[in-house]
């Protein structure tokens, strides 16, 4: 059974965009062109470079690995 990835969310994806129009803030996936929320998850997730580094660091700290 796969353990859910705690880093997998729209806000950590390279395609996540914050748009500000007329005082209103919206979140959008530039790849899918969907309006989204920072905590949503889609299967097309591509983590940002900083998230990849954090994931690698956390994996190295895990004594169970």
PDBQT receptor file of N, H, CA, C and O in Angstrom, charges set to zero:
ATOM      1  N   UNK A   1       0.848  -1.178   0.000  1.00  0.00    +0.000 N 
ATOM      2  CA  UNK A   1       0.000   0.000   0.000  1.00  0.00    +0.000 C 
ATOM      3  C   UNK A   1       0.896   1.245   0.000  1.00  0.00    +0.000 C 
ATOM      4  O   UNK A   1       1.846   1.335   0.778  1.00  0.00    +0.000 OA
ATOM      5  N   UNK A   2       0.588   2.187  -0.867  1.00  0.00    +0.000 N 
ATOM      6  H   UNK A   2      -0.183   2.114  -1.499  1.00  0.00    +0.000 HD
ATOM      7  CA  UNK A   2       1.359   3.417  -0.957  1.00  0.00    +0.000 C 
ATOM      8  C   UNK A   2       0.986   4.380   0.165  1.00  0.00    +0.000 C 
ATOM      9  O   UNK A   2      -0.186   4.559   0.497  1.00  0.00    +0.000 OA
ATOM     10  N   UNK A   3       2.008   4.985   0.732  1.00  0.00    +0.000 N 
ATOM     11  H   UNK A   3       2.960   4.840   0.463  1.00  0.00    +0.000 HD
ATOM     12  CA  UNK A   3       1.803   6.011   1.758  1.00  0.00    +0.000 C 
ATOM     13  C   UNK A   3       1.600   7.334   1.040  1.00  0.00    +0.000 C 
ATOM     14  O   UNK A   3       2.361   7.655   0.128  1.00  0.00    +0.000 OA
ATOM     15  N   UNK A   4       0.590   8.114   1.429  1.00  0.00    +0.000 N 
ATOM     16  H   UNK A   4      -0.029   7.853   2.171  1.00  0.00    +0.000 HD
ATOM     17  CA  UNK A   4       0.369   9.408   0.766  1.00  0.00    +0.000 C 
ATOM     18  C   UNK A   4       1.577  10.329   0.936  1.00  0.00    +0.000 C 
ATOM     19  O   UNK A   4       2.211  10.349   1.991  1.00  0.00    +0.000 OA
ATOM     20  N   UNK A   5       1.877  11.070  -0.088  1.00  0.00    +0.000 N 
ATOM     21  H   UNK A   5       1.362  11.053  -0.945  1.00  0.00    +0.000 HD
ATOM     22  CA  UNK A   5       2.995  12.004  -0.060  1.00  0.00    +0.000 C 
ATOM     23  C   UNK A   5       2.520  13.287   0.622  1.00  0.00    +0.000 C 
ATOM     24  O   UNK A   5       1.620  13.949   0.105  1.00  0.00    +0.000 OA
ATOM     25  N   UNK A   6       3.100  13.659   1.769  1.00  0.00    +0.000 N 
ATOM     26  H   UNK A   6       3.831  13.121   2.189  1.00  0.00    +0.000 HD
ATOM     27  CA  UNK A   6       2.636  14.854   2.481  1.00  0.00    +0.000 C 
ATOM     28  C   UNK A   6       2.960  16.159   1.744  1.00  0.00    +0.000 C 
ATOM     29  O   UNK A   6       2.433  17.214   2.096  1.00  0.00    +0.000 OA
ATOM     30  N   UNK A   7       3.817  16.094   0.736  1.00  0.00    +0.000 N 
ATOM     31  H   UNK A   7       4.246  15.237   0.450  1.00  0.00    +0.000 HD
ATOM     32  CA  UNK A   7       4.189  17.286  -0.034  1.00  0.00    +0.000 C 
ATOM     33  C   UNK A   7       3.281  17.505  -1.241  1.00  0.00    +0.000 C 
ATOM     34  O   UNK A   7       3.295  18.580  -1.840  1.00  0.00    +0.000 OA
ATOM     35  N   UNK A   8       2.490  16.490  -1.602  1.00  0.00    +0.000 N 
ATOM     36  H   UNK A   8       2.478  15.617  -1.115  1.00  0.00    +0.000 HD
ATOM     37  CA  UNK A   8       1.679  16.548  -2.822  1.00  0.00    +0.000 C 
ATOM     38  C   UNK A   8       0.462  17.447  -2.613  1.00  0.00    +0.000 C 
ATOM     39  O   UNK A   8      -0.518  17.063  -1.975  1.00  0.00    +0.000 OA
ATOM     40  N   UNK A   9       0.555  18.649  -3.169  1.00  0.00    +0.000 N 
ATOM     41  H   UNK A   9       1.352  18.960  -3.688  1.00  0.00    +0.000 HD
ATOM     42  CA  UNK A   9      -0.575  19.576  -3.176  1.00  0.00    +0.000 C 
ATOM     43  C   UNK A   9      -0.316  20.618  -4.260  1.00  0.00    +0.000 C 
ATOM     44  O   UNK A   9       0.822  20.789  -4.697  1.00  0.00    +0.000 OA
ATOM     45  N   UNK A  10      -1.334  21.293  -4.682  1.00  0.00    +0.000 N 
ATOM     46  H   UNK A  10      -2.258  21.154  -4.327  1.00  0.00    +0.000 HD
ATOM     47  CA  UNK A  10      -1.194  22.279  -5.753  1.00  0.00    +0.000 C 
ATOM     48  C   UNK A  10      -0.176  23.366  -5.422  1.00  0.00    +0.000 C 
ATOM     49  O   UNK A  10       0.579  23.780  -6.302  1.00  0.00    +0.000 OA
ATOM     50  N   UNK A  11      -0.136  23.835  -4.187  1.00  0.00    +0.000 N 
ATOM     51  H   UNK A  11      -0.750  23.499  -3.472  1.00  0.00    +0.000 HD
ATOM     52  CA  UNK A  11       0.760  24.929  -3.822  1.00  0.00    +0.000 C 
ATOM     53  C   UNK A  11       2.232  24.562  -3.994  1.00  0.00    +0.000 C 
ATOM     54  O   UNK A  11       3.070  25.457  -4.107  1.00  0.00    +0.000 OA
ATOM     55  N   UNK A  12       2.566  23.284  -4.016  1.00  0.00    +0.000 N 
ATOM     56  H   UNK A  12       1.885  22.557  -3.924  1.00  0.00    +0.000 HD
ATOM     57  CA  UNK A  12       3.959  22.865  -4.171  1.00  0.00    +0.000 C 
ATOM     58  C   UNK A  12       4.290  22.474  -5.611  1.00  0.00    +0.000 C 
ATOM     59  O   UNK A  12       5.365  21.934  -5.870  1.00  0.00    +0.000 OA
ATOM     60  N   UNK A  13       3.394  22.737  -6.534  1.00  0.00    +0.000 N 
ATOM     61  H   UNK A  13       2.520  23.175  -6.324  1.00  0.00    +0.000 HD
ATOM     62  CA  UNK A  13       3.570  22.371  -7.942  1.00  0.00    +0.000 C 
ATOM     63  C   UNK A  13       4.086  23.556  -8.769  1.00  0.00    +0.000 C 
ATOM     64  O   UNK A  13       3.769  24.710  -8.478  1.00  0.00    +0.000 OA
ATOM     65  N   UNK A  14       4.875  23.261  -9.791  1.00  0.00    +0.000 N 
ATOM     66  H   UNK A  14       5.132  22.324 -10.027  1.00  0.00    +0.000 HD
ATOM     67  CA  UNK A  14       5.421  24.302 -10.663  1.00  0.00    +0.000 C 
ATOM     68  C   UNK A  14       4.330  25.023 -11.453  1.00  0.00    +0.000 C 
ATOM     69  O   UNK A  14       4.564  26.129 -11.940  1.00  0.00    +0.000 OA
ATOM     70  N   UNK A  15       3.166  24.437 -11.590  1.00  0.00    +0.000 N 
ATOM     71  H   UNK A  15       2.976  23.538 -11.194  1.00  0.00    +0.000 HD
ATOM     72  CA  UNK A  15       2.081  25.018 -12.386  1.00  0.00    +0.000 C 
ATOM     73  C   UNK A  15       1.108  25.867 -11.568  1.00  0.00    +0.000 C 
ATOM     74  O   UNK A  15       0.182  26.457 -12.126  1.00  0.00    +0.000 OA
ATOM     75  N   UNK A  16       1.310  25.931 -10.256  1.00  0.00    +0.000 N 
ATOM     76  H   UNK A  16       2.062  25.452  -9.803  1.00  0.00    +0.000 HD
ATOM     77  CA  UNK A  16       0.415  26.684  -9.373  1.00  0.00    +0.000 C 
ATOM     78  C   UNK A  16       0.645  28.185  -9.539  1.00  0.00    +0.000 C 
ATOM     79  O   UNK A  16       1.779  28.654  -9.451  1.00  0.00    +0.000 OA
ATOM     80  N   UNK A  17      -0.415  28.929  -9.775  1.00  0.00    +0.000 N 
ATOM     81  H   UNK A  17      -1.336  28.548  -9.846  1.00  0.00    +0.000 HD
ATOM     82  CA  UNK A  17      -0.337  30.383  -9.959  1.00  0.00    +0.000 C 
ATOM     83  C   UNK A  17      -1.327  31.082  -9.039  1.00  0.00    +0.000 C 
ATOM     84  O   UNK A  17      -2.430  30.593  -8.798  1.00  0.00    +0.000 OA
ATOM     85  N   UNK A  18      -0.910  32.227  -8.537  1.00  0.00    +0.000 N 
ATOM     86  H   UNK A  18      -0.014  32.624  -8.733  1.00  0.00    +0.000 HD
ATOM     87  CA  UNK A  18      -1.785  33.096  -7.746  1.00  0.00    +0.000 C 
ATOM     88  C   UNK A  18      -2.101  34.295  -8.617  1.00  0.00    +0.000 C 
ATOM     89  O   UNK A  18      -1.194  34.957  -9.121  1.00  0.00    +0.000 OA
ATOM     90  N   UNK A  19      -3.383  34.578  -8.797  1.00  0.00    +0.000 N 
ATOM     91  H   UNK A  19      -4.120  34.041  -8.388  1.00  0.00    +0.000 HD
ATOM     92  CA  UNK A  19      -3.810  35.698  -9.634  1.00  0.00    +0.000 C 
ATOM     93  C   UNK A  19      -4.575  36.698  -8.780  1.00  0.00    +0.000 C 
ATOM     94  O   UNK A  19      -5.442  36.329  -7.987  1.00  0.00    +0.000 OA
ATOM     95  N   UNK A  20      -4.238  37.962  -8.957  1.00  0.00    +0.000 N 
ATOM     96  H   UNK A  20      -3.534  38.261  -9.602  1.00  0.00    +0.000 HD
ATOM     97  CA  UNK A  20      -4.917  39.035  -8.229  1.00  0.00    +0.000 C 
ATOM     98  C   UNK A  20      -5.580  39.950  -9.248  1.00  0.00    +0.000 C 
ATOM     99  O   UNK A  20      -4.906  40.585 -10.059  1.00  0.00    +0.000 OA
ATOM    100  N   UNK A  21      -6.899  40.011  -9.200  1.00  0.00    +0.000 N 
ATOM    101  H   UNK A  21      -7.447  39.496  -8.542  1.00  0.00    +0.000 HD
ATOM    102  CA  UNK A  21      -7.661  40.856 -10.122  1.00  0.00    +0.000 C 
ATOM    103  C   UNK A  21      -8.738  41.601  -9.350  1.00  0.00    +0.000 C 
ATOM    104  O   UNK A  21      -9.559  40.999  -8.657  1.00  0.00    +0.000 OA
ATOM    105  N   UNK A  22      -8.719  42.910  -9.482  1.00  0.00    +0.000 N 
ATOM    106  H   UNK A  22      -8.052  43.399 -10.045  1.00  0.00    +0.000 HD
ATOM    107  CA  UNK A  22      -9.733  43.764  -8.858  1.00  0.00    +0.000 C 
ATOM    108  C   UNK A  22      -9.883  43.470  -7.368  1.00  0.00    +0.000 C 
ATOM    109  O   UNK A  22     -10.998  43.418  -6.849  1.00  0.00    +0.000 OA
ATOM    110  N   UNK A  23      -8.763  43.279  -6.686  1.00  0.00    +0.000 N 
ATOM    111  H   UNK A  23      -7.857  43.321  -7.107  1.00  0.00    +0.000 HD
ATOM    112  CA  UNK A  23      -8.799  43.039  -5.254  1.00  0.00    +0.000 C 
ATOM    113  C   UNK A  23      -9.172  41.617  -4.857  1.00  0.00    +0.000 C 
ATOM    114  O   UNK A  23      -9.247  41.316  -3.666  1.00  0.00    +0.000 OA
ATOM    115  N   UNK A  24      -9.406  40.746  -5.816  1.00  0.00    +0.000 N 
ATOM    116  H   UNK A  24      -9.346  40.991  -6.784  1.00  0.00    +0.000 HD
ATOM    117  CA  UNK A  24      -9.771  39.366  -5.526  1.00  0.00    +0.000 C 
ATOM    118  C   UNK A  24      -8.599  38.453  -5.860  1.00  0.00    +0.000 C 
ATOM    119  O   UNK A  24      -7.968  38.613  -6.905  1.00  0.00    +0.000 OA
ATOM    120  N   UNK A  25      -8.303  37.501  -4.989  1.00  0.00    +0.000 N 
ATOM    121  H   UNK A  25      -8.816  37.370  -4.140  1.00  0.00    +0.000 HD
ATOM    122  CA  UNK A  25      -7.219  36.547  -5.195  1.00  0.00    +0.000 C 
ATOM    123  C   UNK A  25      -7.818  35.203  -5.601  1.00  0.00    +0.000 C 
ATOM    124  O   UNK A  25      -8.708  34.677  -4.933  1.00  0.00    +0.000 OA
ATOM    125  N   UNK A  26      -7.315  34.658  -6.704  1.00  0.00    +0.000 N 
ATOM    126  H   UNK A  26      -6.591  35.085  -7.246  1.00  0.00    +0.000 HD
ATOM    127  CA  UNK A  26      -7.716  33.314  -7.127  1.00  0.00    +0.000 C 
ATOM    128  C   UNK A  26      -6.465  32.484  -7.345  1.00  0.00    +0.000 C 
ATOM    129  O   UNK A  26      -5.378  33.018  -7.565  1.00  0.00    +0.000 OA
ATOM    130  N   UNK A  27      -6.634  31.171  -7.280  1.00  0.00    +0.000 N 
ATOM    131  H   UNK A  27      -7.518  30.738  -7.102  1.00  0.00    +0.000 HD
ATOM    132  CA  UNK A  27      -5.542  30.237  -7.476  1.00  0.00    +0.000 C 
ATOM    133  C   UNK A  27      -5.873  29.409  -8.715  1.00  0.00    +0.000 C 
ATOM    134  O   UNK A  27      -7.011  28.979  -8.901  1.00  0.00    +0.000 OA
ATOM    135  N   UNK A  28      -4.863  29.193  -9.557  1.00  0.00    +0.000 N 
ATOM    136  H   UNK A  28      -3.938  29.543  -9.406  1.00  0.00    +0.000 HD
ATOM    137  CA  UNK A  28      -5.108  28.521 -10.826  1.00  0.00    +0.000 C 
ATOM    138  C   UNK A  28      -3.954  27.585 -11.166  1.00  0.00    +0.000 C 
ATOM    139  O   UNK A  28      -2.795  27.870 -10.864  1.00  0.00    +0.000 OA
ATOM    140  N   UNK A  29      -4.287  26.473 -11.794  1.00  0.00    +0.000 N 
ATOM    141  H   UNK A  29      -5.228  26.241 -12.040  1.00  0.00    +0.000 HD
ATOM    142  CA  UNK A  29      -3.288  25.578 -12.363  1.00  0.00    +0.000 C 
ATOM    143  C   UNK A  29      -3.057  26.035 -13.802  1.00  0.00    +0.000 C 
ATOM    144  O   UNK A  29      -3.958  25.968 -14.638  1.00  0.00    +0.000 OA
ATOM    145  N   UNK A  30      -1.837  26.500 -14.080  1.00  0.00    +0.000 N 
ATOM    146  H   UNK A  30      -1.105  26.554 -13.401  1.00  0.00    +0.000 HD
ATOM    147  CA  UNK A  30      -1.565  27.007 -15.426  1.00  0.00    +0.000 C 
ATOM    148  C   UNK A  30      -1.518  25.880 -16.463  1.00  0.00    +0.000 C 
ATOM    149  O   UNK A  30      -1.710  26.131 -17.652  1.00  0.00    +0.000 OA
ATOM    150  N   UNK A  31      -1.271  24.665 -16.032  1.00  0.00    +0.000 N 
ATOM    151  H   UNK A  31      -1.116  24.461 -15.066  1.00  0.00    +0.000 HD
ATOM    152  CA  UNK A  31      -1.245  23.533 -16.964  1.00  0.00    +0.000 C 
ATOM    153  C   UNK A  31      -2.656  23.087 -17.331  1.00  0.00    +0.000 C 
ATOM    154  O   UNK A  31      -2.978  22.919 -18.507  1.00  0.00    +0.000 OA
ATOM    155  N   UNK A  32      -3.488  22.898 -16.323  1.00  0.00    +0.000 N 
ATOM    156  H   UNK A  32      -3.227  23.034 -15.367  1.00  0.00    +0.000 HD
ATOM    157  CA  UNK A  32      -4.858  22.418 -16.555  1.00  0.00    +0.000 C 
ATOM    158  C   UNK A  32      -5.846  23.550 -16.817  1.00  0.00    +0.000 C 
ATOM    159  O   UNK A  32      -6.950  23.313 -17.307  1.00  0.00    +0.000 OA
ATOM    160  N   UNK A  33      -5.456  24.762 -16.494  1.00  0.00    +0.000 N 
ATOM    161  H   UNK A  33      -4.559  24.955 -16.096  1.00  0.00    +0.000 HD
ATOM    162  CA  UNK A  33      -6.284  25.975 -16.563  1.00  0.00    +0.000 C 
ATOM    163  C   UNK A  33      -7.498  25.914 -15.630  1.00  0.00    +0.000 C 
ATOM    164  O   UNK A  33      -8.491  26.605 -15.859  1.00  0.00    +0.000 OA
ATOM    165  N   UNK A  34      -7.422  25.099 -14.593  1.00  0.00    +0.000 N 
ATOM    166  H   UNK A  34      -6.616  24.538 -14.406  1.00  0.00    +0.000 HD
ATOM    167  CA  UNK A  34      -8.486  24.992 -13.595  1.00  0.00    +0.000 C 
ATOM    168  C   UNK A  34      -8.258  26.002 -12.492  1.00  0.00    +0.000 C 
ATOM    169  O   UNK A  34      -7.121  26.318 -12.143  1.00  0.00    +0.000 OA
ATOM    170  N   UNK A  35      -9.358  26.507 -11.947  1.00  0.00    +0.000 N 
ATOM    171  H   UNK A  35     -10.282  26.250 -12.230  1.00  0.00    +0.000 HD
ATOM    172  CA  UNK A  35      -9.244  27.229 -10.686  1.00  0.00    +0.000 C 
ATOM    173  C   UNK A  35      -9.073  26.152  -9.619  1.00  0.00    +0.000 C 
ATOM    174  O   UNK A  35      -9.739  25.118  -9.663  1.00  0.00    +0.000 OA
ATOM    175  N   UNK A  36      -8.194  26.393  -8.676  1.00  0.00    +0.000 N 
ATOM    176  H   UNK A  36      -7.653  27.233  -8.640  1.00  0.00    +0.000 HD
ATOM    177  CA  UNK A  36      -7.859  25.376  -7.683  1.00  0.00    +0.000 C 
ATOM    178  C   UNK A  36      -7.688  26.013  -6.316  1.00  0.00    +0.000 C 
ATOM    179  O   UNK A  36      -7.938  27.208  -6.154  1.00  0.00    +0.000 OA
ATOM    180  N   UNK A  37      -7.276  25.252  -5.358  1.00  0.00    +0.000 N 
ATOM    181  H   UNK A  37      -7.072  24.282  -5.490  1.00  0.00    +0.000 HD
ATOM    182  CA  UNK A  37      -6.954  25.719  -4.011  1.00  0.00    +0.000 C 
ATOM    183  C   UNK A  37      -5.558  25.185  -3.670  1.00  0.00    +0.000 C 
ATOM    184  O   UNK A  37      -5.149  24.162  -4.219  1.00  0.00    +0.000 OA
ATOM    185  N   UNK A  38      -4.830  25.845  -2.791  1.00  0.00    +0.000 N 
ATOM    186  H   UNK A  38      -5.163  26.677  -2.345  1.00  0.00    +0.000 HD
ATOM    187  CA  UNK A  38      -3.473  25.401  -2.478  1.00  0.00    +0.000 C 
ATOM    188  C   UNK A  38      -3.377  23.962  -1.971  1.00  0.00    +0.000 C 
ATOM    189  O   UNK A  38      -2.372  23.296  -2.217  1.00  0.00    +0.000 OA
ATOM    190  N   UNK A  39      -4.399  23.468  -1.271  1.00  0.00    +0.000 N 
ATOM    191  H   UNK A  39      -5.215  24.009  -1.071  1.00  0.00    +0.000 HD
ATOM    192  CA  UNK A  39      -4.337  22.122  -0.707  1.00  0.00    +0.000 C 
ATOM    193  C   UNK A  39      -4.929  21.033  -1.604  1.00  0.00    +0.000 C 
ATOM    194  O   UNK A  39      -4.897  19.862  -1.226  1.00  0.00    +0.000 OA
ATOM    195  N   UNK A  40      -5.462  21.371  -2.766  1.00  0.00    +0.000 N 
ATOM    196  H   UNK A  40      -5.488  22.323  -3.073  1.00  0.00    +0.000 HD
ATOM    197  CA  UNK A  40      -5.996  20.358  -3.683  1.00  0.00    +0.000 C 
ATOM    198  C   UNK A  40      -4.864  19.510  -4.247  1.00  0.00    +0.000 C 
ATOM    199  O   UNK A  40      -3.698  19.903  -4.218  1.00  0.00    +0.000 OA
ATOM    200  N   UNK A  41      -5.235  18.332  -4.765  1.00  0.00    +0.000 N 
ATOM    201  H   UNK A  41      -6.182  18.013  -4.789  1.00  0.00    +0.000 HD
ATOM    202  CA  UNK A  41      -4.254  17.431  -5.370  1.00  0.00    +0.000 C 
ATOM    203  C   UNK A  41      -4.774  16.937  -6.724  1.00  0.00    +0.000 C 
ATOM    204  O   UNK A  41      -5.940  16.569  -6.863  1.00  0.00    +0.000 OA
ATOM    205  N   UNK A  42      -3.880  16.939  -7.713  1.00  0.00    +0.000 N 
ATOM    206  H   UNK A  42      -2.933  17.238  -7.600  1.00  0.00    +0.000 HD
ATOM    207  CA  UNK A  42      -4.179  16.382  -9.028  1.00  0.00    +0.000 C 
ATOM    208  C   UNK A  42      -3.068  15.398  -9.378  1.00  0.00    +0.000 C 
ATOM    209  O   UNK A  42      -1.955  15.523  -8.868  1.00  0.00    +0.000 OA
ATOM    210  N   UNK A  43      -3.347  14.432 -10.230  1.00  0.00    +0.000 N 
ATOM    211  H   UNK A  43      -4.252  14.330 -10.644  1.00  0.00    +0.000 HD
ATOM    212  CA  UNK A  43      -2.369  13.413 -10.600  1.00  0.00    +0.000 C 
ATOM    213  C   UNK A  43      -1.228  13.960 -11.449  1.00  0.00    +0.000 C 
ATOM    214  O   UNK A  43      -0.204  13.292 -11.595  1.00  0.00    +0.000 OA
ATOM    215  N   UNK A  44      -1.371  15.127 -12.000  1.00  0.00    +0.000 N 
ATOM    216  H   UNK A  44      -2.203  15.670 -11.882  1.00  0.00    +0.000 HD
ATOM    217  CA  UNK A  44      -0.339  15.697 -12.874  1.00  0.00    +0.000 C 
ATOM    218  C   UNK A  44       0.709  16.474 -12.106  1.00  0.00    +0.000 C 
ATOM    219  O   UNK A  44       1.492  17.202 -12.717  1.00  0.00    +0.000 OA
ATOM    220  N   UNK A  45       0.753  16.349 -10.808  1.00  0.00    +0.000 N 
ATOM    221  H   UNK A  45       0.117  15.758 -10.312  1.00  0.00    +0.000 HD
ATOM    222  CA  UNK A  45       1.634  17.108  -9.925  1.00  0.00    +0.000 C 
ATOM    223  C   UNK A  45       3.100  17.027 -10.343  1.00  0.00    +0.000 C 
ATOM    224  O   UNK A  45       3.650  15.938 -10.512  1.00  0.00    +0.000 OA
ATOM    225  N   UNK A  46       3.727  18.195 -10.508  1.00  0.00    +0.000 N 
ATOM    226  H   UNK A  46       3.280  19.079 -10.370  1.00  0.00    +0.000 HD
ATOM    227  CA  UNK A  46       5.159  18.319 -10.785  1.00  0.00    +0.000 C 
ATOM    228  C   UNK A  46       5.731  19.230  -9.702  1.00  0.00    +0.000 C 
ATOM    229  O   UNK A  46       5.540  20.445  -9.757  1.00  0.00    +0.000 OA
ATOM    230  N   UNK A  47       6.429  18.659  -8.718  1.00  0.00    +0.000 N 
ATOM    231  H   UNK A  47       6.584  17.673  -8.674  1.00  0.00    +0.000 HD
ATOM    232  CA  UNK A  47       6.886  19.473  -7.588  1.00  0.00    +0.000 C 
ATOM    233  C   UNK A  47       7.934  20.502  -7.983  1.00  0.00    +0.000 C 
ATOM    234  O   UNK A  47       8.736  20.284  -8.891  1.00  0.00    +0.000 OA
ATOM    235  N   UNK A  48       7.909  21.629  -7.279  1.00  0.00    +0.000 N 
ATOM    236  H   UNK A  48       7.258  21.807  -6.541  1.00  0.00    +0.000 HD
ATOM    237  CA  UNK A  48       8.912  22.676  -7.463  1.00  0.00    +0.000 C 
ATOM    238  C   UNK A  48      10.270  22.140  -7.015  1.00  0.00    +0.000 C 
ATOM    239  O   UNK A  48      10.340  21.191  -6.235  1.00  0.00    +0.000 OA
ATOM    240  N   UNK A  49      11.342  22.746  -7.507  1.00  0.00    +0.000 N 
ATOM    241  H   UNK A  49      11.285  23.517  -8.141  1.00  0.00    +0.000 HD
ATOM    242  CA  UNK A  49      12.695  22.317  -7.166  1.00  0.00    +0.000 C 
ATOM    243  C   UNK A  49      12.931  22.352  -5.657  1.00  0.00    +0.000 C 
ATOM    244  O   UNK A  49      13.550  21.441  -5.107  1.00  0.00    +0.000 OA
ATOM    245  N   UNK A  50      12.450  23.383  -4.994  1.00  0.00    +0.000 N 
ATOM    246  H   UNK A  50      11.947  24.123  -5.441  1.00  0.00    +0.000 HD
ATOM    247  CA  UNK A  50      12.635  23.484  -3.543  1.00  0.00    +0.000 C 
ATOM    248  C   UNK A  50      11.925  22.348  -2.809  1.00  0.00    +0.000 C 
ATOM    249  O   UNK A  50      12.410  21.882  -1.778  1.00  0.00    +0.000 OA
ATOM    250  N   UNK A  51      10.798  21.905  -3.321  1.00  0.00    +0.000 N 
ATOM    251  H   UNK A  51      10.403  22.284  -4.159  1.00  0.00    +0.000 HD
ATOM    252  CA  UNK A  51      10.055  20.804  -2.715  1.00  0.00    +0.000 C 
ATOM    253  C   UNK A  51      10.807  19.495  -2.933  1.00  0.00    +0.000 C 
ATOM    254  O   UNK A  51      10.856  18.652  -2.037  1.00  0.00    +0.000 OA
ATOM    255  N   UNK A  52      11.390  19.319  -4.110  1.00  0.00    +0.000 N 
ATOM    256  H   UNK A  52      11.350  20.004  -4.838  1.00  0.00    +0.000 HD
ATOM    257  CA  UNK A  52      12.188  18.112  -4.368  1.00  0.00    +0.000 C 
ATOM    258  C   UNK A  52      13.369  18.024  -3.403  1.00  0.00    +0.000 C 
ATOM    259  O   UNK A  52      13.670  16.948  -2.887  1.00  0.00    +0.000 OA
ATOM    260  N   UNK A  53      14.031  19.139  -3.161  1.00  0.00    +0.000 N 
ATOM    261  H   UNK A  53      13.787  20.014  -3.580  1.00  0.00    +0.000 HD
ATOM    262  CA  UNK A  53      15.158  19.151  -2.218  1.00  0.00    +0.000 C 
ATOM    263  C   UNK A  53      14.694  18.815  -0.808  1.00  0.00    +0.000 C 
ATOM    264  O   UNK A  53      15.358  18.057  -0.100  1.00  0.00    +0.000 OA
ATOM    265  N   UNK A  54      13.567  19.372  -0.396  1.00  0.00    +0.000 N 
ATOM    266  H   UNK A  54      13.028  19.988  -0.971  1.00  0.00    +0.000 HD
ATOM    267  CA  UNK A  54      13.029  19.092   0.929  1.00  0.00    +0.000 C 
ATOM    268  C   UNK A  54      12.635  17.621   1.064  1.00  0.00    +0.000 C 
ATOM    269  O   UNK A  54      12.895  17.001   2.096  1.00  0.00    +0.000 OA
ATOM    270  N   UNK A  55      12.016  17.067   0.036  1.00  0.00    +0.000 N 
ATOM    271  H   UNK A  55      11.806  17.571  -0.802  1.00  0.00    +0.000 HD
ATOM    272  CA  UNK A  55      11.638  15.655   0.062  1.00  0.00    +0.000 C 
ATOM    273  C   UNK A  55      12.877  14.766   0.197  1.00  0.00    +0.000 C 
ATOM    274  O   UNK A  55      12.865  13.794   0.953  1.00  0.00    +0.000 OA
ATOM    275  N   UNK A  56      13.933  15.093  -0.526  1.00  0.00    +0.000 N 
ATOM    276  H   UNK A  56      13.943  15.882  -1.140  1.00  0.00    +0.000 HD
ATOM    277  CA  UNK A  56      15.172  14.310  -0.464  1.00  0.00    +0.000 C 
ATOM    278  C   UNK A  56      15.798  14.417   0.925  1.00  0.00    +0.000 C 
ATOM    279  O   UNK A  56      16.271  13.420   1.471  1.00  0.00    +0.000 OA
ATOM    280  N   UNK A  57      15.803  15.609   1.491  1.00  0.00    +0.000 N 
ATOM    281  H   UNK A  57      15.419  16.419   1.047  1.00  0.00    +0.000 HD
ATOM    282  CA  UNK A  57      16.368  15.804   2.822  1.00  0.00    +0.000 C 
ATOM    283  C   UNK A  57      15.576  15.024   3.867  1.00  0.00    +0.000 C 
ATOM    284  O   UNK A  57      16.160  14.393   4.747  1.00  0.00    +0.000 OA
ATOM    285  N   UNK A  58      14.267  15.064   3.773  1.00  0.00    +0.000 N 
ATOM    286  H   UNK A  58      13.792  15.577   3.058  1.00  0.00    +0.000 HD
ATOM    287  CA  UNK A  58      13.428  14.340   4.736  1.00  0.00    +0.000 C 
ATOM    288  C   UNK A  58      13.601  12.829   4.588  1.00  0.00    +0.000 C 
ATOM    289  O   UNK A  58      13.568  12.102   5.581  1.00  0.00    +0.000 OA
ATOM    290  N   UNK A  59      13.782  12.360   3.370  1.00  0.00    +0.000 N 
ATOM    291  H   UNK A  59      13.809  12.951   2.564  1.00  0.00    +0.000 HD
ATOM    292  CA  UNK A  59      13.971  10.932   3.146  1.00  0.00    +0.000 C 
ATOM    293  C   UNK A  59      15.292  10.478   3.773  1.00  0.00    +0.000 C 
ATOM    294  O   UNK A  59      15.368   9.384   4.331  1.00  0.00    +0.000 OA
ATOM    295  N   UNK A  60      16.323  11.307   3.684  1.00  0.00    +0.000 N 
ATOM    296  H   UNK A  60      16.261  12.197   3.231  1.00  0.00    +0.000 HD
ATOM    297  CA  UNK A  60      17.619  10.982   4.263  1.00  0.00    +0.000 C 
ATOM    298  C   UNK A  60      17.577  10.998   5.788  1.00  0.00    +0.000 C 
ATOM    299  O   UNK A  60      18.366  10.304   6.429  1.00  0.00    +0.000 OA
ATOM    300  N   UNK A  61      16.672  11.773   6.381  1.00  0.00    +0.000 N 
ATOM    301  H   UNK A  61      16.030  12.336   5.860  1.00  0.00    +0.000 HD
ATOM    302  CA  UNK A  61      16.543  11.842   7.834  1.00  0.00    +0.000 C 
ATOM    303  C   UNK A  61      15.756  10.677   8.397  1.00  0.00    +0.000 C 
ATOM    304  O   UNK A  61      15.892  10.354   9.577  1.00  0.00    +0.000 OA
ATOM    305  N   UNK A  62      14.929  10.036   7.571  1.00  0.00    +0.000 N 
ATOM    306  H   UNK A  62      14.818  10.298   6.612  1.00  0.00    +0.000 HD
ATOM    307  CA  UNK A  62      14.025   8.966   8.010  1.00  0.00    +0.000 C 
ATOM    308  C   UNK A  62      14.832   7.725   8.404  1.00  0.00    +0.000 C 
ATOM    309  O   UNK A  62      15.476   7.127   7.542  1.00  0.00    +0.000 OA
ATOM    310  N   UNK A  63      14.817   7.319   9.684  1.00  0.00    +0.000 N 
ATOM    311  H   UNK A  63      14.293   7.805  10.384  1.00  0.00    +0.000 HD
ATOM    312  CA  UNK A  63      15.581   6.147  10.096  1.00  0.00    +0.000 C 
ATOM    313  C   UNK A  63      15.000   4.838   9.570  1.00  0.00    +0.000 C 
ATOM    314  O   UNK A  63      15.690   3.819   9.577  1.00  0.00    +0.000 OA
ATOM    315  N   UNK A  64      13.753   4.842   9.117  1.00  0.00    +0.000 N 
ATOM    316  H   UNK A  64      13.192   5.670   9.112  1.00  0.00    +0.000 HD
ATOM    317  CA  UNK A  64      13.121   3.624   8.604  1.00  0.00    +0.000 C 
ATOM    318  C   UNK A  64      13.533   3.324   7.165  1.00  0.00    +0.000 C 
ATOM    319  O   UNK A  64      13.277   2.224   6.675  1.00  0.00    +0.000 OA
ATOM    320  N   UNK A  65      14.168   4.281   6.474  1.00  0.00    +0.000 N 
ATOM    321  H   UNK A  65      14.376   5.174   6.872  1.00  0.00    +0.000 HD
ATOM    322  CA  UNK A  65      14.518   4.050   5.070  1.00  0.00    +0.000 C 
ATOM    323  C   UNK A  65      15.861   3.389   4.909  1.00  0.00    +0.000 C 
ATOM    324  O   UNK A  65      16.291   3.131   3.784  1.00  0.00    +0.000 OA
TER     325      UNK A  65
